[in-house]
Structure formats: structure tokens, C-alpha cells
Amino acid sequence: MASEFKLTVNSDMASLTTICEFIHSAARELGLDDDQTFAVHVALDEACCNIIQHGYGGRMDGTIDIICRLSGNDVVVTIRDTAPPFDPESVPEPDVSAPLEGRDGGGLGLYLMKKLMDSVEFEFDAVRGNLLIMRKKRDSAEAPHQRNRRAGIRARPNQ
């Protein structure tokens, strides 16, 4: 079993299909169950959408480097880009208790990443670019489906 998987894509929304296939394959190889795979997929999708839309401003000439690897019992997903840095602390937490009609569109990406993953860290370097590190435990005291349901997310079986 390989313990590290790498993918580089352009900053194009069409790349999300490739990213989805990549993370499902890597997660399966690294021993994540369906609920854990779903959580990592959603978090990675949100992160890459944010990089493409907000970081690169929709420009398709940027790159996104993704590494998915095992570190002890954690699956670690790292995402590197060279878009302008941002301050994650400046992103207000959405009011998820507000009725849908009263919410602004968007704003849930960072919130979902933090809810679905066991840890989310940002690093910014003027030379090397932005680095997002997300970790998902392969096992924990709380079963993955319980953690995802607590976050209000359920995996849907393939039909």
C-alpha cells in the first residue's frame, strides 16, 4: 500500500472532478471508511473552491498542489498554492442557526472544513506560497459517522 499520493491541478473549477477522483482513490488506499472519505472529500473540495474563487480570483493559470499521506493514524491532506495569502481569522463564522432565506450565499467553506476535519492549519510564506494542512484520524473514540452526524453531514451511498 502506498502511503503518499500527489496531484497538481490548474486553478480551474473543472479540476474539481479530478480532485474528487484523486481523494476517493487515496482515501481508500489509506484506509478511510466511507464517512471519513466523504468528510475529507467535502473539506478538500471546499478548500480548492476557495483557492480558485477567492485566492486566484477565477484565474486559471495558477496551480494547486495536493498531497495526501499517512502520518501515524492520521490521513494528512496538504494543499499548496501561490495565490495571495489571506487571514483565516478574518473570515466570520456563519450563523448556521439562521433560516436559509436570511443567510448570505457562501461563507460555509472554512466552517465545513473545520467541522469535518480533526484539525485545519494554515501557513503563509512569501516565497513558497500558502499551505493548508488538514488532518483526519483513521480511528478515534468517536465513530466517524457519529462525528459527521454531529456536524450535520451524512454520506450518501452511491446509487
C-alpha positions, 0 to 999 in steps of 0.5 A: 500500500502506498502511503503518499499520493500527489496531484497538481491541478490548474486553478480551474473549477473543472479540476474539481472532478479530478480532485474528487477522483484523486481523494476517493482513490487515496482515501481508500488506499489509506484506509478511510471508511466511507464517512471519513472519505466523504468528510475529507472529500467535502473539506478538500473540495471546499478548500480548492473552491476557495483557492480558485474563487477567492485566492486566484480570483477565477484565474486559471493559470495558477496551480494547486498542489495536493498531497495526501499521506499517512502520518501515524493514524492520521490521513494528512491532506496538504494543499499548496498554492501561490495565490495571495495569502489571506487571514483565516481569522478574518473570515466570520463564522456563519450563523448556521442557526439562521433560516436559509432565506436570511443567510448570505450565499457562501461563507460555509467553506472554512466552517465545513472544513473545520467541522469535518476535519480533526484539525485545519492549519494554515501557513503563509510564506512569501516565497513558497506560497500558502499551505493548508494542512488538514488532518483526519484520524483513521480511528478515534473514540468517536465513530466517524459517522457519529462525528459527521452526524454531529456536524450535520453531514451524512454520506450518501451511498452511491446509487 
